Amino acid sequence: MKISETEILIVPGYKNAGPDHWQSRWERKLSTARRVEQEAWSKPERADWTARLAEEVNRAERPVVLVAHSLGIPTVVQALPDFRNRIAGAFFVAPPEVDNPSVRPKHMMTFGPYPREPLPFPTIVIASRNDPFGRFEPARDIAGAWGADFYDIGEAGHINDEAGFGPWPEGTLMFGRFVSGLR
């Protein structure tokens, strides 16, 4: 599949993705990409976030590719029952632990637990070994339950601009290969 044949929905996490974040850079660079805007970035409500995402997916006119970071990931998997349009694939980066009470901010737990059924579309999960919002082993475990391809990128923090992943050329290459393999 070509990127031009898809609608790429950028699904940021808690507090949105700033201008230097790789998601914002991809949104500016990819002509078919648009961000799923949330009303309350700093006070995420699961029902509001999932409804807003489902609205964007359901208005798509081409197959959708989801690009979710952090809290955007549980937003996607919790919204699945409300999607009416085809999801061609999902690219998930830095899954947070939504069922671990020691992870902050605590409101992330309202987005859990993750469903453990296989996802109905090709998925990549990319995780770091020192993400402050989610341990590595639970990320690998949930990727396995979903039937997703899993990538360990070492000690990369939260895989955001603060951790040095603004441009993230390796991520761009992974995403391009992922989309080219979709049908």
N, C-alpha and C positions, 0 to 999 in steps of 0.2 A: 504494500500500500504506500502511496505517496502522501507526504504531509499535506499537500494541497487538496487531497481527497477527503480530508478529515476535518473535524472541528476539535481543536485542542482546548480543553478546559483546564485552566490553571486553578488549582484548589489549594490556596495557602492555608497555613495553620494559624495558631494563636497570634494575635497582633498583626496579622497580614505579613506580606513580604515587602521589605523596603526596596528602594530603587536600585540598590546594588546587589540584591539577592538574585541568585541564578534564575528563580522563577520569573522575576520581573524582567530580567534580561531576555529570557526566552520569549516572554509575551511580546516584547518590543520587536524581537527578531523574526518571529514566525507569523506569517501573514494570516493564518487561520486560527491563531490563538486568542483567547480572551479570558480574563480573570472572572472567577465567580466572586462577586462582591458580597460581603456580609454586612449587615447593618451594625452589628456590635462586635468588632474585632477583639476588643479587650475583655468582653464579657460573653463568651460563646455559650449559646444555648443550643443543645443538641437538636431539638425540634425545629428551631429557626434555621440553623445551618443546613440540616439535611433537606428541609423543604426548599430552601433557596437553591441548593445544588440540583435537586430533582427538577425544579423549574427550568434551570439552564439546560440540563440534559434533554428534557422533553421538548424544548423549543429548537433543538438542533435539527438541521436539515441534511446533515451528512453523518457518517459514522463518527462517534465520539471517542477521543483518546483523552483520558484523564491523567493529569500530572499533579499529584498530590504530595504535599510536604507536611510532615508532623501531624497536627490535629486535623489536617485535611484528609488524612488516610481514614481514620474512623468515621469522619463525615461521609466519605464515599461508601464505605461498607455498610454503614447504618442506613444510608439512603437507597440502597439497591432495590428494595421492594417497591419503591415509588418510581423507578425508571421505566419509561415506556419506549424510549428510543434505544437503538443499538449502541452498545459500548464495544468498540473494536479492541480496546486494551487499556491497561492502567499501568502507570509508572509511579511507584510509591517510593518516597525517599524519607528516611528517618522516622520510622513508625514509633510513636510514643507508647509508653505502657499506660493503658487506660484502666487497668485493674490493680495497680500497685499504689496503695495509700501513701507510700513514702515519696512518691514522685510529685513534684510541684510543677505548676500550680494544681491544686486539688480539683478544680472544676473539670480537669481532663477526665476524671473518673466518670463523669456523667455521660461520656461518650462510649463507655464500655458496658459490658465486656465485648470484645471482638467476637462476631460470629465465627465459627470454626469450619463452616461448610466450604467446599471448594468454590472459588469464584468462577462465574460463568464466562470469563473472557481471559485472554492472556494477560499475565501480570508479572511485573518485575518488582522486587522489594530490595532496596539498597539500604544497608545499615552500617553503622559505625560501632566500633568496640568501646568507645568512651562517650556515648551520647548521654548528656545529663537528664534527658527526658525519657530514656528507655534503654534498658539493658540489652545486650547483644543476643543472648540466648532466647529470651522471649520473642525477639524480632525474628530470629531464625525459625523458631517453633511456629509462629503464626503464619509465616510465609509457607512453610511446609503444609500446614493445614489447608491453606488456600490453594495449594497446587501452583504456587508462584515460583519463578526463577529467583534465586537469592544471591545477592552480591555483597560480600564483605569488603568494605573499603578501608579497613584498618582503623586506626585512631584518627577520626575525622570530626570529632565533636558532634554537633547537631547538623552538620552538613548544610550550613547556611553561610551568609557573608561574614558573620562574626568569626566563624571557624576557618575563614579563608576560601570559601566556596562562592565567590561572586561570579566570575566568568565560568568556572567549572567546565573546561573544554572536554575532559574525559566524560562527564555527564552528558554533554551535548552529543558526543560520538555514540555513547550507549543508547541514548534516546533515538538517534537517527537509525541505528541498526535495529532497534526494537520496532519502530514504526514500519520500516521496510519489510519486516517479517510478518506483519499483520495482513489479514485478508478481509 
